[in-house]
Amino acid sequence: MNSLIQRAYNFNAGPSALPLEVLEKAKQELIDFRGTGMSIMELSHRSAAYEEVHNNAIALLKELLSIPEDYEVLFLQGGGSLQFSMLPMNFLKPGEKAGYIMTGSWSEKAFSEAKLFGDPYHVFSTKENQYRRIPRLEELQYNSSDAYIHLTSNNTIYGTQWRDFPDTGDVPLIADMSSDILSKPFDVSKFGLIYAGAQKNLGPSGVTVAIIRKDLIEKANPNIPTMLKYSTHSKNNSLYNTPPTFGIYMLGEVLSWIKELGGINAITERNEDKAKLIYDAIDQSNDFYVGHAEPESRSLMNITFRVTDEDLEKKFLSEAKSEGFVGVNGHRSVGGCRASTYNSVPYETCKAFSEFMVQFQNNNQ
Ligand SMILES: Cc1ncc(COP(=O)(O)O)c(C=O)c1O
């Protein structure tokens, strides 16, 4: 790889880092995509060359996540945010109830959209403790007549992540996995629908992945706009209209990169090692740094913390910036510090940051 390229220490929360190897390959293929004399962006989405890219990306995702036969992978647009609306529009009828497990701002946004269509309720909320934790499974109670149960598997802003998912029996479990999809293994068959914007763990922004159980697709409300029906995209292999072809190409390349690394288990191990570097710097700081999340709810993807002394926190963020660490400010709604350590963030980036944290503490206490 070209070691002359100066790459940023990128901790952006999304869009976020992409693997250098993938960017290099995209650069190489940009002007003449595999002998077509065109870039991938200039190819018809109906061409054989594009269809291969499209189908390959679907097949790779199925392989990496061991997605069972009775599920479909869809490529949609509109981000996680449109899924907040598309989900209840398809599956929540007026007067019907759906349970939302509230673990942060993104759960709140999803809940607000559901109110436009039916009668959602909070199964459980950890708002009272500033969303520092994920509920324990025994705290969750819902009704067997609910249209579905919704959760946010990783809370990008608060830095918490589910370890185990509830078993909701016949009630479909729906997950917003925007900020942790493919970062660790999970059992797809527990879910009716999983959705995720690609721009954190899978590729660039512009593609939204949905993994949906086939039997649900036909149960959806038929009286909604064509483009907002999961069935439209499922019947047409996500080629009903022009898909975001470049984004899907990049997503496929990121998936190939993960496969070459050794697949989901290898990426999990790498993510655990990366997060540990930074959590150790927090835990060994004698409260110079304090984590936001309770330890058993900590996220491998978004590490949220404060520098206990507020003035020093400003200095920390400003020095981090001048040392080349990008995106370390907490979300604008909560402040503090956050390092997003998604799949493509290199180990070396996390190592450099944890060393910076230790050094900063030594220089300032
Ligand atoms: C967990 C989660 N869900 C949904 C969203 C919204 O995604 P989008 O910007 O793709 O609409 C985000 C964005 O950061 C997120 O972190």
The ligand as an ORCA input file, in Angstrom:
! r2SCAN-3c Opt
* xyz 0 1
  C     -28.373      4.450     15.234
  C     -28.707      5.430     14.156
  N     -29.894      5.331     13.517
  C     -30.248      6.174     12.537
  C     -29.413      7.191     12.140
  C     -29.849      8.119     11.059
  O     -29.263      7.719      9.906
  P     -29.310      8.493      8.517
  O     -28.469      9.706      8.682
  O     -28.756      7.456      7.593
  O     -30.727      8.808      8.227
  C     -28.154      7.326     12.738
  C     -27.224      8.377     12.289
  O     -26.190      8.611     12.836
  C     -27.802      6.419     13.768
  O     -26.623      6.519     14.378
*
